[in-house]
Amino acid sequence: MENPLFPPVGKLGIICMKGCEELGEKIDNYLVNWYEKKYDRKVDTFMIKTTCPRFNTGEAKGVVHQSVRGFDLYILSDVFNYGVTYKMYNQDMPMSPDDHYQDLKRIISAIGGKSRRITVVMPMLYESRQHKRNARESLDCAMSLKELTSIGVENIVTFDAHDPRVQNAIPLNGFENVQPYYQMIKALIHTIPDIEIDKEKLMIVSPDEGGMSRCIYYSSILGLDLGMFYKRRDYATIVNGRNPIISHDFLGSNADGKDVIIVDDMIATGDSIVDVSKKLKEKGARNIYAFITFGLFVSGFSRFDEAYEKGYIQKIFTTNLTYRNPELLKKPWYHEVDMSKYIALIINTLNFDKTIGELIDPINRINKLLTKHKSI
């Protein structure tokens, strides 16, 4: 039985910002069980109670309700959880990403430099889509990373960053960009047990050129052909903060008679994935599945319901790393990919100051999974 020197870096503590309670409880349960079984240590919980009470004006403060001196703290923050509200002038106000980010800084301020180390686990990176300048624009993501590290954050763990090169803003601090490759493939195999992972029967498709890197990984590890859609945009027009898409043009091998996995980092309105699925169907594709790290569904679910009814999309896999509307969980086309065990493994490994290289690149686990699937 493992019983390493305790505490490894510092006594482990987990802080769940508002809206992360469900994910945090799952992570905490895994860690409590591992400590008892692997290290022969009985721990009731690693959760640190914090609150961010608000005044009627909308102003707030962060409060930590116990000592965290010498702790190795991991703060979970879902800045895109619009299901959390607060009172402002007696009105219910949904929390915006800015509100969540400010609360995160308040809790770090309340810690007051007393912890041994602070790691922020922010599954979807704050302002990650505002990562570069196209004109006279703010660089919000880079600014937030510099701000967090300047107030005491040593490491940042995020998932499927829109552009991981933003880490160049904090070259002397830890920045881990984790991909849910293994969990997505595992969910597909368990949900569609008769799926044939063969290049003659299955292919990977990226809905745009920006997502090619993650698609190349899936294509390489699964031994499948790769296709891509090129987005033609109207750069003279801005609608809801972005240039509207004029058309999707397909580049790749023949999709006729093949199942297709579309891979992307997020679903916002859903325009791209529905249009891409429709075009793939027109090219003769059979079943279409989607691996999406963050399912935001900012415009609701009606277009996906319609796409499912028309047979354009069979199943959409998204993680539980961001808020999921309860209505989404009931959709027949939706499947949730639980990431809590993976995050618990990352936290446990970092807490003992061990490398997380094998966790970030799960090639061995994927190969074992594929071997087992092919033998069935």
PyMOL commands that set and color helices and strands:
alter all, ss='L'
color gray80, all
select helices_A, chain A and resi 21-38+97-111+140-150+164-169+181-191+209-222+271-282+302-309+328-330+340-351+357-360+363-375
alter helices_A, ss='H'
color red, helices_A
select strands_A, chain A and resi 11-16+50-51+63-64+71-76+85-88+91-94+117-121+155-159+174-178+202-206+225-233+245-251+259-267+288-295+315-319+334-337
alter strands_A, ss='S'
color yellow, strands_A
deselect
rebuild
show_as cartoon
